[in-house]
Amino acid sequence: QTLPLMPDHAMLVNTARGQLIDENALVEQLQHGRFSRVVLDVREIEPPRQPDPLSEFSDRVWLTPHVAGLTDAAQERTCSMIMESLAPYLL
């Protein structure tokens, strides 16, 4: 429901959860020339269905293999959160 409310030239990036974006609705918007760029690190269904309807928009759609969280900072944060969660059980 919200995709049509975005400006035609908008850039859409999802590194959070695949279910946040209805990919059928996204394909429909792309067919109407919406979005200057779409970057998805997560998909609504993983692995994506084949043939992948987003592949026909490769000039505007970048797909990455669920790696947005693999930065040094993200790994350090994850380790810190794990240690904080385990600390009460280790003392």
PDB file of N, CA, C and O in Angstrom:
ATOM      1  N   GLN A   1       0.816  -1.200   0.000  1.00  0.00           N
ATOM      2  CA  GLN A   1       0.000   0.000   0.000  1.00  0.00           C
ATOM      3  C   GLN A   1       0.854   1.257   0.000  1.00  0.00           C
ATOM      4  O   GLN A   1       0.415   2.294  -0.497  1.00  0.00           O
ATOM      5  N   THR A   2       2.057   1.191   0.543  1.00  0.00           N
ATOM      6  CA  THR A   2       2.876   2.404   0.657  1.00  0.00           C
ATOM      7  C   THR A   2       3.782   2.635  -0.543  1.00  0.00           C
ATOM      8  O   THR A   2       4.212   3.766  -0.769  1.00  0.00           O
ATOM      9  N   LEU A   3       4.085   1.601  -1.317  1.00  0.00           N
ATOM     10  CA  LEU A   3       4.982   1.790  -2.460  1.00  0.00           C
ATOM     11  C   LEU A   3       4.474   2.852  -3.434  1.00  0.00           C
ATOM     12  O   LEU A   3       5.269   3.676  -3.887  1.00  0.00           O
ATOM     13  N   PRO A   4       3.182   2.869  -3.775  1.00  0.00           N
ATOM     14  CA  PRO A   4       2.706   3.902  -4.706  1.00  0.00           C
ATOM     15  C   PRO A   4       2.793   5.324  -4.148  1.00  0.00           C
ATOM     16  O   PRO A   4       2.728   6.289  -4.909  1.00  0.00           O
ATOM     17  N   LEU A   5       2.937   5.462  -2.840  1.00  0.00           N
ATOM     18  CA  LEU A   5       3.021   6.792  -2.233  1.00  0.00           C
ATOM     19  C   LEU A   5       4.417   7.397  -2.345  1.00  0.00           C
ATOM     20  O   LEU A   5       4.597   8.596  -2.129  1.00  0.00           O
ATOM     21  N   MET A   6       5.397   6.573  -2.681  1.00  0.00           N
ATOM     22  CA  MET A   6       6.772   7.064  -2.778  1.00  0.00           C
ATOM     23  C   MET A   6       6.964   7.811  -4.095  1.00  0.00           C
ATOM     24  O   MET A   6       6.297   7.497  -5.081  1.00  0.00           O
ATOM     25  N   PRO A   7       7.868   8.798  -4.129  1.00  0.00           N
ATOM     26  CA  PRO A   7       8.129   9.529  -5.373  1.00  0.00           C
ATOM     27  C   PRO A   7       8.647   8.581  -6.459  1.00  0.00           C
ATOM     28  O   PRO A   7       9.306   7.587  -6.154  1.00  0.00           O
ATOM     29  N   ASP A   8       8.350   8.889  -7.717  1.00  0.00           N
ATOM     30  CA  ASP A   8       8.784   8.046  -8.831  1.00  0.00           C
ATOM     31  C   ASP A   8      10.288   7.828  -8.837  1.00  0.00           C
ATOM     32  O   ASP A   8      10.749   6.740  -9.183  1.00  0.00           O
ATOM     33  N   HIS A   9      11.058   8.833  -8.463  1.00  0.00           N
ATOM     34  CA  HIS A   9      12.521   8.771  -8.531  1.00  0.00           C
ATOM     35  C   HIS A   9      13.156   8.233  -7.243  1.00  0.00           C
ATOM     36  O   HIS A   9      14.378   8.269  -7.098  1.00  0.00           O
ATOM     37  N   ALA A  10      12.353   7.744  -6.326  1.00  0.00           N
ATOM     38  CA  ALA A  10      12.860   7.294  -5.021  1.00  0.00           C
ATOM     39  C   ALA A  10      13.806   6.106  -5.169  1.00  0.00           C
ATOM     40  O   ALA A  10      13.727   5.332  -6.123  1.00  0.00           O
ATOM     41  N   MET A  11      14.698   5.992  -4.193  1.00  0.00           N
ATOM     42  CA  MET A  11      15.557   4.816  -4.072  1.00  0.00           C
ATOM     43  C   MET A  11      15.035   4.006  -2.895  1.00  0.00           C
ATOM     44  O   MET A  11      14.826   4.543  -1.807  1.00  0.00           O
ATOM     45  N   LEU A  12      14.826   2.724  -3.112  1.00  0.00           N
ATOM     46  CA  LEU A  12      14.302   1.831  -2.084  1.00  0.00           C
ATOM     47  C   LEU A  12      15.401   0.856  -1.671  1.00  0.00           C
ATOM     48  O   LEU A  12      15.961   0.154  -2.514  1.00  0.00           O
ATOM     49  N   VAL A  13      15.708   0.812  -0.382  1.00  0.00           N
ATOM     50  CA  VAL A  13      16.740  -0.083   0.147  1.00  0.00           C
ATOM     51  C   VAL A  13      16.134  -0.890   1.288  1.00  0.00           C
ATOM     52  O   VAL A  13      15.526  -0.329   2.199  1.00  0.00           O
ATOM     53  N   ASN A  14      16.302  -2.208   1.233  1.00  0.00           N
ATOM     54  CA  ASN A  14      15.843  -3.061   2.325  1.00  0.00           C
ATOM     55  C   ASN A  14      16.971  -3.998   2.741  1.00  0.00           C
ATOM     56  O   ASN A  14      17.361  -4.897   1.995  1.00  0.00           O
ATOM     57  N   THR A  15      17.487  -3.770   3.947  1.00  0.00           N
ATOM     58  CA  THR A  15      18.483  -4.665   4.537  1.00  0.00           C
ATOM     59  C   THR A  15      17.941  -5.282   5.823  1.00  0.00           C
ATOM     60  O   THR A  15      18.683  -5.924   6.568  1.00  0.00           O
ATOM     61  N   ALA A  16      16.654  -5.091   6.084  1.00  0.00           N
ATOM     62  CA  ALA A  16      16.071  -5.514   7.359  1.00  0.00           C
ATOM     63  C   ALA A  16      15.392  -6.879   7.256  1.00  0.00           C
ATOM     64  O   ALA A  16      15.983  -7.893   7.626  1.00  0.00           O
ATOM     65  N   ARG A  17      14.186  -6.910   6.770  1.00  0.00           N
ATOM     66  CA  ARG A  17      13.394  -8.134   6.658  1.00  0.00           C
ATOM     67  C   ARG A  17      12.737  -8.173   5.284  1.00  0.00           C
ATOM     68  O   ARG A  17      12.171  -7.180   4.827  1.00  0.00           O
ATOM     69  N   GLY A  18      12.817  -9.315   4.638  1.00  0.00           N
ATOM     70  CA  GLY A  18      12.242  -9.460   3.304  1.00  0.00           C
ATOM     71  C   GLY A  18      10.745  -9.231   3.270  1.00  0.00           C
ATOM     72  O   GLY A  18      10.214  -8.725   2.281  1.00  0.00           O
ATOM     73  N   GLN A  19      10.056  -9.599   4.346  1.00  0.00           N
ATOM     74  CA  GLN A  19       8.596  -9.481   4.379  1.00  0.00           C
ATOM     75  C   GLN A  19       8.117  -8.040   4.472  1.00  0.00           C
ATOM     76  O   GLN A  19       6.913  -7.792   4.400  1.00  0.00           O
ATOM     77  N   LEU A  20       9.017  -7.093   4.628  1.00  0.00           N
ATOM     78  CA  LEU A  20       8.606  -5.687   4.664  1.00  0.00           C
ATOM     79  C   LEU A  20       8.145  -5.191   3.302  1.00  0.00           C
ATOM     80  O   LEU A  20       7.403  -4.213   3.212  1.00  0.00           O
ATOM     81  N   ILE A  21       8.583  -5.863   2.244  1.00  0.00           N
ATOM     82  CA  ILE A  21       8.250  -5.418   0.893  1.00  0.00           C
ATOM     83  C   ILE A  21       7.515  -6.531   0.158  1.00  0.00           C
ATOM     84  O   ILE A  21       8.013  -7.650   0.042  1.00  0.00           O
ATOM     85  N   ASP A  22       6.335  -6.211  -0.330  1.00  0.00           N
ATOM     86  CA  ASP A  22       5.568  -7.127  -1.168  1.00  0.00           C
ATOM     87  C   ASP A  22       6.212  -7.094  -2.553  1.00  0.00           C
ATOM     88  O   ASP A  22       6.061  -6.113  -3.282  1.00  0.00           O
ATOM     89  N   GLU A  23       6.927  -8.153  -2.919  1.00  0.00           N
ATOM     90  CA  GLU A  23       7.673  -8.140  -4.173  1.00  0.00           C
ATOM     91  C   GLU A  23       6.771  -8.097  -5.399  1.00  0.00           C
ATOM     92  O   GLU A  23       7.166  -7.547  -6.427  1.00  0.00           O
ATOM     93  N   ASN A  24       5.568  -8.663  -5.316  1.00  0.00           N
ATOM     94  CA  ASN A  24       4.642  -8.552  -6.446  1.00  0.00           C
ATOM     95  C   ASN A  24       4.254  -7.095  -6.669  1.00  0.00           C
ATOM     96  O   ASN A  24       4.192  -6.634  -7.809  1.00  0.00           O
ATOM     97  N   ALA A  25       3.996  -6.376  -5.589  1.00  0.00           N
ATOM     98  CA  ALA A  25       3.675  -4.950  -5.694  1.00  0.00           C
ATOM     99  C   ALA A  25       4.883  -4.168  -6.193  1.00  0.00           C
ATOM    100  O   ALA A  25       4.729  -3.220  -6.964  1.00  0.00           O
ATOM    101  N   LEU A  26       6.076  -4.550  -5.766  1.00  0.00           N
ATOM    102  CA  LEU A  26       7.292  -3.884  -6.221  1.00  0.00           C
ATOM    103  C   LEU A  26       7.477  -4.066  -7.720  1.00  0.00           C
ATOM    104  O   LEU A  26       7.798  -3.108  -8.423  1.00  0.00           O
ATOM    105  N   VAL A  27       7.280  -5.279  -8.217  1.00  0.00           N
ATOM    106  CA  VAL A  27       7.393  -5.536  -9.660  1.00  0.00           C
ATOM    107  C   VAL A  27       6.398  -4.671 -10.421  1.00  0.00           C
ATOM    108  O   VAL A  27       6.736  -4.091 -11.453  1.00  0.00           O
ATOM    109  N   GLU A  28       5.185  -4.586  -9.918  1.00  0.00           N
ATOM    110  CA  GLU A  28       4.160  -3.755 -10.568  1.00  0.00           C
ATOM    111  C   GLU A  28       4.601  -2.296 -10.634  1.00  0.00           C
ATOM    112  O   GLU A  28       4.425  -1.643 -11.662  1.00  0.00           O
ATOM    113  N   GLN A  29       5.166  -1.785  -9.557  1.00  0.00           N
ATOM    114  CA  GLN A  29       5.636  -0.396  -9.541  1.00  0.00           C
ATOM    115  C   GLN A  29       6.812  -0.205 -10.500  1.00  0.00           C
ATOM    116  O   GLN A  29       6.892   0.815 -11.185  1.00  0.00           O
ATOM    117  N   LEU A  30       7.717  -1.172 -10.551  1.00  0.00           N
ATOM    118  CA  LEU A  30       8.852  -1.087 -11.478  1.00  0.00           C
ATOM    119  C   LEU A  30       8.374  -1.097 -12.928  1.00  0.00           C
ATOM    120  O   LEU A  30       8.941  -0.402 -13.772  1.00  0.00           O
ATOM    121  N   GLN A  31       7.347  -1.872 -13.218  1.00  0.00           N
ATOM    122  CA  GLN A  31       6.783  -1.915 -14.571  1.00  0.00           C
ATOM    123  C   GLN A  31       6.222  -0.560 -14.989  1.00  0.00           C
ATOM    124  O   GLN A  31       6.168  -0.248 -16.179  1.00  0.00           O
ATOM    125  N   HIS A  32       5.808   0.239 -14.020  1.00  0.00           N
ATOM    126  CA  HIS A  32       5.286   1.578 -14.295  1.00  0.00           C
ATOM    127  C   HIS A  32       6.374   2.645 -14.229  1.00  0.00           C
ATOM    128  O   HIS A  32       6.072   3.839 -14.216  1.00  0.00           O
ATOM    129  N   GLY A  33       7.641   2.223 -14.187  1.00  0.00           N
ATOM    130  CA  GLY A  33       8.746   3.172 -14.212  1.00  0.00           C
ATOM    131  C   GLY A  33       9.086   3.801 -12.877  1.00  0.00           C
ATOM    132  O   GLY A  33       9.840   4.772 -12.823  1.00  0.00           O
ATOM    133  N   ARG A  34       8.544   3.263 -11.806  1.00  0.00           N
ATOM    134  CA  ARG A  34       8.808   3.803 -10.473  1.00  0.00           C
ATOM    135  C   ARG A  34      10.174   3.359  -9.984  1.00  0.00           C
ATOM    136  O   ARG A  34      10.672   2.308 -10.388  1.00  0.00           O
ATOM    137  N   PHE A  35      10.779   4.151  -9.119  1.00  0.00           N
ATOM    138  CA  PHE A  35      12.048   3.876  -8.444  1.00  0.00           C
ATOM    139  C   PHE A  35      13.252   4.008  -9.373  1.00  0.00           C
ATOM    140  O   PHE A  35      13.345   3.352 -10.411  1.00  0.00           O
ATOM    141  N   SER A  36      14.162   4.874  -8.963  1.00  0.00           N
ATOM    142  CA  SER A  36      15.407   5.031  -9.710  1.00  0.00           C
ATOM    143  C   SER A  36      16.352   3.878  -9.400  1.00  0.00           C
ATOM    144  O   SER A  36      17.171   3.498 -10.237  1.00  0.00           O
ATOM    145  N   ARG A  37      16.240   3.327  -8.209  1.00  0.00           N
ATOM    146  CA  ARG A  37      17.098   2.211  -7.800  1.00  0.00           C
ATOM    147  C   ARG A  37      16.406   1.451  -6.677  1.00  0.00           C
ATOM    148  O   ARG A  37      15.757   2.041  -5.813  1.00  0.00           O
ATOM    149  N   VAL A  38      16.557   0.135  -6.705  1.00  0.00           N
ATOM    150  CA  VAL A  38      16.074  -0.732  -5.632  1.00  0.00           C
ATOM    151  C   VAL A  38      17.249  -1.618  -5.227  1.00  0.00           C
ATOM    152  O   VAL A  38      17.868  -2.263  -6.073  1.00  0.00           O
ATOM    153  N   VAL A  39      17.549  -1.646  -3.944  1.00  0.00           N
ATOM    154  CA  VAL A  39      18.625  -2.490  -3.422  1.00  0.00           C
ATOM    155  C   VAL A  39      18.019  -3.392  -2.349  1.00  0.00           C
ATOM    156  O   VAL A  39      17.501  -2.917  -1.338  1.00  0.00           O
ATOM    157  N   LEU A  40      18.093  -4.687  -2.586  1.00  0.00           N
ATOM    158  CA  LEU A  40      17.527  -5.652  -1.641  1.00  0.00           C
ATOM    159  C   LEU A  40      18.611  -6.615  -1.180  1.00  0.00           C
ATOM    160  O   LEU A  40      19.217  -7.318  -1.988  1.00  0.00           O
ATOM    161  N   ASP A  41      18.846  -6.640   0.111  1.00  0.00           N
ATOM    162  CA  ASP A  41      19.764  -7.609   0.692  1.00  0.00           C
ATOM    163  C   ASP A  41      18.990  -8.788   1.272  1.00  0.00           C
ATOM    164  O   ASP A  41      19.572  -9.821   1.602  1.00  0.00           O
ATOM    165  N   VAL A  42      17.703  -8.630   1.390  1.00  0.00           N
ATOM    166  CA  VAL A  42      16.810  -9.677   1.885  1.00  0.00           C
ATOM    167  C   VAL A  42      15.635  -9.773   0.929  1.00  0.00           C
ATOM    168  O   VAL A  42      15.271  -8.794   0.278  1.00  0.00           O
ATOM    169  N   ARG A  43      15.051 -10.944   0.846  1.00  0.00           N
ATOM    170  CA  ARG A  43      13.951 -11.164  -0.085  1.00  0.00           C
ATOM    171  C   ARG A  43      12.719 -11.638   0.667  1.00  0.00           C
ATOM    172  O   ARG A  43      12.814 -12.202   1.757  1.00  0.00           O
ATOM    173  N   GLU A  44      11.570 -11.400   0.069  1.00  0.00           N
ATOM    174  CA  GLU A  44      10.302 -11.826   0.668  1.00  0.00           C
ATOM    175  C   GLU A  44      10.295 -13.347   0.863  1.00  0.00           C
ATOM    176  O   GLU A  44       9.847 -13.848   1.894  1.00  0.00           O
ATOM    177  N   ILE A  45      10.789 -14.060  -0.127  1.00  0.00           N
ATOM    178  CA  ILE A  45      10.922 -15.515  -0.062  1.00  0.00           C
ATOM    179  C   ILE A  45      12.384 -15.834  -0.361  1.00  0.00           C
ATOM    180  O   ILE A  45      12.906 -15.426  -1.398  1.00  0.00           O
ATOM    181  N   GLU A  46      13.046 -16.556   0.536  1.00  0.00           N
ATOM    182  CA  GLU A  46      14.441 -16.945   0.313  1.00  0.00           C
ATOM    183  C   GLU A  46      14.547 -18.463   0.345  1.00  0.00           C
ATOM    184  O   GLU A  46      14.110 -19.087   1.313  1.00  0.00           O
ATOM    185  N   PRO A  47      15.116 -19.069  -0.688  1.00  0.00           N
ATOM    186  CA  PRO A  47      15.595 -18.434  -1.917  1.00  0.00           C
ATOM    187  C   PRO A  47      14.416 -17.939  -2.750  1.00  0.00           C
ATOM    188  O   PRO A  47      13.306 -18.456  -2.625  1.00  0.00           O
ATOM    189  N   PRO A  48      14.655 -16.937  -3.603  1.00  0.00           N
ATOM    190  CA  PRO A  48      13.569 -16.361  -4.401  1.00  0.00           C
ATOM    191  C   PRO A  48      13.023 -17.368  -5.409  1.00  0.00           C
ATOM    192  O   PRO A  48      13.723 -18.277  -5.855  1.00  0.00           O
ATOM    193  N   ARG A  49      11.763 -17.178  -5.751  1.00  0.00           N
ATOM    194  CA  ARG A  49      11.138 -18.070  -6.731  1.00  0.00           C
ATOM    195  C   ARG A  49      11.822 -17.902  -8.089  1.00  0.00           C
ATOM    196  O   ARG A  49      12.399 -16.855  -8.384  1.00  0.00           O
ATOM    197  N   GLN A  50      11.748 -18.934  -8.891  1.00  0.00           N
ATOM    198  CA  GLN A  50      12.351 -18.907 -10.221  1.00  0.00           C
ATOM    199  C   GLN A  50      11.269 -19.157 -11.258  1.00  0.00           C
ATOM    200  O   GLN A  50      10.419 -20.019 -11.035  1.00  0.00           O
ATOM    201  N   PRO A  51      11.258 -18.462 -12.355  1.00  0.00           N
ATOM    202  CA  PRO A  51      12.170 -17.354 -12.653  1.00  0.00           C
ATOM    203  C   PRO A  51      11.869 -16.157 -11.753  1.00  0.00           C
ATOM    204  O   PRO A  51      10.723 -15.914 -11.374  1.00  0.00           O
ATOM    205  N   ASP A  52      12.907 -15.432 -11.430  1.00  0.00           N
ATOM    206  CA  ASP A  52      12.793 -14.285 -10.531  1.00  0.00           C
ATOM    207  C   ASP A  52      12.290 -13.074 -11.314  1.00  0.00           C
ATOM    208  O   ASP A  52      13.000 -12.572 -12.185  1.00  0.00           O
ATOM    209  N   PRO A  53      11.075 -12.594 -11.020  1.00  0.00           N
ATOM    210  CA  PRO A  53      10.529 -11.461 -11.777  1.00  0.00           C
ATOM    211  C   PRO A  53      11.343 -10.180 -11.628  1.00  0.00           C
ATOM    212  O   PRO A  53      11.267  -9.309 -12.495  1.00  0.00           O
ATOM    213  N   LEU A  54      12.116 -10.039 -10.561  1.00  0.00           N
ATOM    214  CA  LEU A  54      12.933  -8.833 -10.395  1.00  0.00           C
ATOM    215  C   LEU A  54      14.135  -8.819 -11.333  1.00  0.00           C
ATOM    216  O   LEU A  54      14.727  -7.765 -11.563  1.00  0.00           O
ATOM    217  N   SER A  55      14.503  -9.983 -11.879  1.00  0.00           N
ATOM    218  CA  SER A  55      15.682 -10.044 -12.746  1.00  0.00           C
ATOM    219  C   SER A  55      15.492  -9.255 -14.040  1.00  0.00           C
ATOM    220  O   SER A  55      16.477  -8.854 -14.659  1.00  0.00           O
ATOM    221  N   GLU A  56      14.262  -9.027 -14.455  1.00  0.00           N
ATOM    222  CA  GLU A  56      14.050  -8.251 -15.681  1.00  0.00           C
ATOM    223  C   GLU A  56      14.291  -6.753 -15.477  1.00  0.00           C
ATOM    224  O   GLU A  56      14.235  -5.982 -16.435  1.00  0.00           O
ATOM    225  N   PHE A  57      14.555  -6.341 -14.249  1.00  0.00           N
ATOM    226  CA  PHE A  57      14.818  -4.932 -13.946  1.00  0.00           C
ATOM    227  C   PHE A  57      16.255  -4.736 -13.467  1.00  0.00           C
ATOM    228  O   PHE A  57      16.514  -3.889 -12.612  1.00  0.00           O
ATOM    229  N   SER A  58      17.180  -5.508 -14.009  1.00  0.00           N
ATOM    230  CA  SER A  58      18.565  -5.487 -13.528  1.00  0.00           C
ATOM    231  C   SER A  58      19.246  -4.134 -13.716  1.00  0.00           C
ATOM    232  O   SER A  58      20.282  -3.875 -13.104  1.00  0.00           O
ATOM    233  N   ASP A  59      18.678  -3.268 -14.554  1.00  0.00           N
ATOM    234  CA  ASP A  59      19.244  -1.923 -14.713  1.00  0.00           C
ATOM    235  C   ASP A  59      18.953  -1.036 -13.503  1.00  0.00           C
ATOM    236  O   ASP A  59      19.642  -0.042 -13.277  1.00  0.00           O
ATOM    237  N   ARG A  60      17.923  -1.403 -12.723  1.00  0.00           N
ATOM    238  CA  ARG A  60      17.538  -0.590 -11.565  1.00  0.00           C
ATOM    239  C   ARG A  60      17.510  -1.350 -10.253  1.00  0.00           C
ATOM    240  O   ARG A  60      17.415  -0.742  -9.187  1.00  0.00           O
ATOM    241  N   VAL A  61      17.591  -2.660 -10.316  1.00  0.00           N
ATOM    242  CA  VAL A  61      17.478  -3.479  -9.108  1.00  0.00           C
ATOM    243  C   VAL A  61      18.805  -4.181  -8.836  1.00  0.00           C
ATOM    244  O   VAL A  61      19.319  -4.912  -9.683  1.00  0.00           O
ATOM    245  N   TRP A  62      19.346  -3.953  -7.657  1.00  0.00           N
ATOM    246  CA  TRP A  62      20.560  -4.634  -7.204  1.00  0.00           C
ATOM    247  C   TRP A  62      20.160  -5.605  -6.109  1.00  0.00           C
ATOM    248  O   TRP A  62      19.471  -5.237  -5.158  1.00  0.00           O
ATOM    249  N   LEU A  63      20.593  -6.834  -6.251  1.00  0.00           N
ATOM    250  CA  LEU A  63      20.295  -7.869  -5.269  1.00  0.00           C
ATOM    251  C   LEU A  63      21.603  -8.362  -4.665  1.00  0.00           C
ATOM    252  O   LEU A  63      22.522  -8.748  -5.387  1.00  0.00           O
ATOM    253  N   THR A  64      21.681  -8.347  -3.347  1.00  0.00           N
ATOM    254  CA  THR A  64      22.867  -8.852  -2.667  1.00  0.00           C
ATOM    255  C   THR A  64      22.466 -10.073  -1.841  1.00  0.00           C
ATOM    256  O   THR A  64      21.314 -10.186  -1.423  1.00  0.00           O
ATOM    257  N   PRO A  65      23.403 -10.979  -1.605  1.00  0.00           N
ATOM    258  CA  PRO A  65      23.072 -12.265  -0.966  1.00  0.00           C
ATOM    259  C   PRO A  65      23.039 -12.230   0.561  1.00  0.00           C
ATOM    260  O   PRO A  65      23.761 -12.978   1.221  1.00  0.00           O
ATOM    261  N   HIS A  66      22.201 -11.363   1.117  1.00  0.00           N
ATOM    262  CA  HIS A  66      21.969 -11.323   2.569  1.00  0.00           C
ATOM    263  C   HIS A  66      23.278 -11.114   3.336  1.00  0.00           C
ATOM    264  O   HIS A  66      23.587 -11.848   4.275  1.00  0.00           O
ATOM    265  N   VAL A  67      24.038 -10.099   2.919  1.00  0.00           N
ATOM    266  CA  VAL A  67      25.348  -9.843   3.525  1.00  0.00           C
ATOM    267  C   VAL A  67      25.467  -8.471   4.175  1.00  0.00           C
ATOM    268  O   VAL A  67      26.569  -8.082   4.562  1.00  0.00           O
ATOM    269  N   ALA A  68      24.389  -7.734   4.307  1.00  0.00           N
ATOM    270  CA  ALA A  68      24.469  -6.373   4.849  1.00  0.00           C
ATOM    271  C   ALA A  68      24.983  -6.356   6.285  1.00  0.00           C
ATOM    272  O   ALA A  68      25.584  -5.371   6.714  1.00  0.00           O
ATOM    273  N   GLY A  69      24.758  -7.410   7.015  1.00  0.00           N
ATOM    274  CA  GLY A  69      25.189  -7.448   8.408  1.00  0.00           C
ATOM    275  C   GLY A  69      26.602  -7.953   8.607  1.00  0.00           C
ATOM    276  O   GLY A  69      27.030  -8.156   9.743  1.00  0.00           O
ATOM    277  N   LEU A  70      27.329  -8.159   7.533  1.00  0.00           N
ATOM    278  CA  LEU A  70      28.669  -8.727   7.651  1.00  0.00           C
ATOM    279  C   LEU A  70      29.770  -7.678   7.685  1.00  0.00           C
ATOM    280  O   LEU A  70      30.867  -7.916   7.180  1.00  0.00           O
ATOM    281  N   THR A  71      29.495  -6.538   8.266  1.00  0.00           N
ATOM    282  CA  THR A  71      30.535  -5.525   8.437  1.00  0.00           C
ATOM    283  C   THR A  71      31.218  -5.746   9.781  1.00  0.00           C
ATOM    284  O   THR A  71      30.671  -6.413  10.659  1.00  0.00           O
ATOM    285  N   ASP A  72      32.411  -5.187   9.939  1.00  0.00           N
ATOM    286  CA  ASP A  72      33.113  -5.313  11.222  1.00  0.00           C
ATOM    287  C   ASP A  72      32.278  -4.738  12.363  1.00  0.00           C
ATOM    288  O   ASP A  72      32.181  -5.335  13.435  1.00  0.00           O
ATOM    289  N   ALA A  73      31.676  -3.568  12.122  1.00  0.00           N
ATOM    290  CA  ALA A  73      30.871  -2.922  13.166  1.00  0.00           C
ATOM    291  C   ALA A  73      29.668  -3.787  13.550  1.00  0.00           C
ATOM    292  O   ALA A  73      29.337  -3.910  14.729  1.00  0.00           O
ATOM    293  N   ALA A  74      29.019  -4.380  12.552  1.00  0.00           N
ATOM    294  CA  ALA A  74      27.855  -5.222  12.836  1.00  0.00           C
ATOM    295  C   ALA A  74      28.263  -6.469  13.613  1.00  0.00           C
ATOM    296  O   ALA A  74      27.551  -6.895  14.523  1.00  0.00           O
ATOM    297  N   GLN A  75      29.389  -7.047  13.265  1.00  0.00           N
ATOM    298  CA  GLN A  75      29.864  -8.235  13.969  1.00  0.00           C
ATOM    299  C   GLN A  75      30.236  -7.909  15.414  1.00  0.00           C
ATOM    300  O   GLN A  75      29.945  -8.686  16.324  1.00  0.00           O
ATOM    301  N   GLU A  76      30.879  -6.760  15.623  1.00  0.00           N
ATOM    302  CA  GLU A  76      31.231  -6.343  16.986  1.00  0.00           C
ATOM    303  C   GLU A  76      29.981  -6.120  17.826  1.00  0.00           C
ATOM    304  O   GLU A  76      29.927  -6.512  18.992  1.00  0.00           O
ATOM    305  N   ARG A  77      28.975  -5.486  17.222  1.00  0.00           N
ATOM    306  CA  ARG A  77      27.718  -5.238  17.940  1.00  0.00           C
ATOM    307  C   ARG A  77      27.036  -6.557  18.297  1.00  0.00           C
ATOM    308  O   ARG A  77      26.525  -6.720  19.405  1.00  0.00           O
ATOM    309  N   THR A  78      27.031  -7.489  17.356  1.00  0.00           N
ATOM    310  CA  THR A  78      26.427  -8.795  17.612  1.00  0.00           C
ATOM    311  C   THR A  78      27.135  -9.507  18.757  1.00  0.00           C
ATOM    312  O   THR A  78      26.485 -10.063  19.643  1.00  0.00           O
ATOM    313  N   CYS A  79      28.456  -9.491  18.743  1.00  0.00           N
ATOM    314  CA  CYS A  79      29.224 -10.125  19.827  1.00  0.00           C
ATOM    315  C   CYS A  79      28.923  -9.470  21.171  1.00  0.00           C
ATOM    316  O   CYS A  79      28.769 -10.158  22.180  1.00  0.00           O
ATOM    317  N   SER A  80      28.842  -8.156  21.183  1.00  0.00           N
ATOM    318  CA  SER A  80      28.531  -7.443  22.428  1.00  0.00           C
ATOM    319  C   SER A  80      27.155  -7.820  22.955  1.00  0.00           C
ATOM    320  O   SER A  80      26.980  -8.034  24.155  1.00  0.00           O
ATOM    321  N   MET A  81      26.180  -7.900  22.056  1.00  0.00           N
ATOM    322  CA  MET A  81      24.823  -8.259  22.468  1.00  0.00           C
ATOM    323  C   MET A  81      24.783  -9.685  23.023  1.00  0.00           C
ATOM    324  O   MET A  81      24.094  -9.953  24.007  1.00  0.00           O
ATOM    325  N   ILE A  82      25.516 -10.588  22.394  1.00  0.00           N
ATOM    326  CA  ILE A  82      25.555 -11.968  22.874  1.00  0.00           C
ATOM    327  C   ILE A  82      26.186 -12.030  24.261  1.00  0.00           C
ATOM    328  O   ILE A  82      25.675 -12.703  25.156  1.00  0.00           O
ATOM    329  N   MET A  83      27.291 -11.330  24.428  1.00  0.00           N
ATOM    330  CA  MET A  83      27.974 -11.337  25.725  1.00  0.00           C
ATOM    331  C   MET A  83      27.095 -10.735  26.820  1.00  0.00           C
ATOM    332  O   MET A  83      27.064 -11.244  27.941  1.00  0.00           O
ATOM    333  N   GLU A  84      26.380  -9.653  26.501  1.00  0.00           N
ATOM    334  CA  GLU A  84      25.479  -9.047  27.481  1.00  0.00           C
ATOM    335  C   GLU A  84      24.356 -10.012  27.860  1.00  0.00           C
ATOM    336  O   GLU A  84      23.946 -10.073  29.018  1.00  0.00           O
ATOM    337  N   SER A  85      23.866 -10.763  26.878  1.00  0.00           N
ATOM    338  CA  SER A  85      22.790 -11.722  27.145  1.00  0.00           C
ATOM    339  C   SER A  85      23.271 -12.898  27.982  1.00  0.00           C
ATOM    340  O   SER A  85      22.525 -13.421  28.811  1.00  0.00           O
ATOM    341  N   LEU A  86      24.516 -13.314  27.767  1.00  0.00           N
ATOM    342  CA  LEU A  86      25.049 -14.470  28.484  1.00  0.00           C
ATOM    343  C   LEU A  86      25.602 -14.135  29.861  1.00  0.00           C
ATOM    344  O   LEU A  86      25.660 -15.008  30.727  1.00  0.00           O
ATOM    345  N   ALA A  87      26.006 -12.902  30.079  1.00  0.00           N
ATOM    346  CA  ALA A  87      26.670 -12.496  31.324  1.00  0.00           C
ATOM    347  C   ALA A  87      25.926 -12.934  32.588  1.00  0.00           C
ATOM    348  O   ALA A  87      26.566 -13.454  33.502  1.00  0.00           O
ATOM    349  N   PRO A  88      24.618 -12.750  32.683  1.00  0.00           N
ATOM    350  CA  PRO A  88      23.928 -13.149  33.919  1.00  0.00           C
ATOM    351  C   PRO A  88      24.041 -14.650  34.220  1.00  0.00           C
ATOM    352  O   PRO A  88      23.959 -15.057  35.379  1.00  0.00           O
ATOM    353  N   TYR A  89      24.227 -15.455  33.198  1.00  0.00           N
ATOM    354  CA  TYR A  89      24.306 -16.901  33.387  1.00  0.00           C
ATOM    355  C   TYR A  89      25.722 -17.375  33.691  1.00  0.00           C
ATOM    356  O   TYR A  89      25.923 -18.500  34.148  1.00  0.00           O
ATOM    357  N   LEU A  90      26.696 -16.517  33.436  1.00  0.00           N
ATOM    358  CA  LEU A  90      28.093 -16.900  33.617  1.00  0.00           C
ATOM    359  C   LEU A  90      28.664 -16.438  34.950  1.00  0.00           C
ATOM    360  O   LEU A  90      29.770 -16.835  35.317  1.00  0.00           O
ATOM    361  N   LEU A  91      27.933 -15.614  35.671  1.00  0.00           N
ATOM    362  CA  LEU A  91      28.437 -15.085  36.945  1.00  0.00           C
ATOM    363  C   LEU A  91      28.025 -15.934  38.123  1.00  0.00           C
ATOM    364  O   LEU A  91      28.372 -15.619  39.261  1.00  0.00           O
TER     365      LEU A  91
END
